[in-house]
């Protein structure tokens, strides 16, 4: 019985943290999130090509 109450209390705290996180998320606009994602992806590609693990070579056209 006592164990269940402590588990429920922990679960409520976790839910509270999740809800607070979701409340603060809309403050970040989708554009900023998309830009961050794009920067992370391009940075990952750059790191791969610098380390020589990228086998694809991009040639500039035109």
C-alpha positions as CSV (number, residue, x, y, z in Angstrom):
1,X,0.0,0.0,0.0
2,X,2.7,2.4,1.0
3,X,4.8,1.5,-2.1
4,X,1.9,2.3,-4.4
5,X,1.4,5.7,-2.9
6,X,5.0,6.6,-3.4
7,X,4.9,5.3,-7.0
8,X,1.8,7.4,-7.7
9,X,3.5,10.5,-6.3
10,X,6.5,9.9,-8.5
11,X,4.2,9.4,-11.5
12,X,2.4,12.6,-10.8
13,X,5.7,14.5,-10.5
14,X,6.8,13.1,-13.9
15,X,3.4,14.1,-15.5
16,X,3.8,17.6,-14.0
17,X,7.3,17.9,-15.6
18,X,6.0,16.7,-19.0
19,X,3.0,19.1,-18.9
20,X,5.2,22.0,-18.0
21,X,7.6,21.1,-20.8
22,X,4.7,21.0,-23.3
23,X,3.5,24.4,-22.1
24,X,6.9,26.0,-22.7
25,X,7.3,24.4,-26.1
26,X,4.8,26.6,-28.1
27,X,7.0,29.6,-27.1
28,X,9.5,28.3,-29.5
29,X,8.3,29.0,-33.0
30,X,8.3,26.2,-35.6
31,X,10.6,28.2,-37.8
32,X,13.3,28.3,-35.1
33,X,12.9,24.5,-34.4
34,X,13.1,23.8,-38.2
35,X,16.2,26.0,-38.5
36,X,17.9,24.2,-35.6
37,X,17.1,20.8,-37.1
38,X,18.5,21.9,-40.5
39,X,21.6,23.3,-38.8
40,X,22.1,20.0,-36.9
41,X,21.7,18.0,-40.1
42,X,24.1,20.1,-42.1
43,X,26.6,20.0,-39.3
44,X,26.3,16.2,-39.1
45,X,26.9,16.0,-42.9
46,X,29.9,18.3,-42.6
47,X,31.4,16.3,-39.8
48,X,30.9,13.1,-41.7
49,X,32.6,14.4,-44.9
50,X,35.5,15.9,-42.8
51,X,36.1,12.5,-41.2
52,X,36.0,10.8,-44.6
53,X,33.1,8.6,-43.8
54,X,30.9,10.2,-46.4
55,X,31.3,8.3,-49.7
56,X,29.1,10.7,-51.7
57,X,30.9,13.5,-53.4
58,X,28.8,16.5,-54.5
59,X,30.1,18.3,-57.6
60,X,28.9,21.9,-58.2
61,X,26.9,22.1,-61.4
62,X,26.6,25.1,-63.7
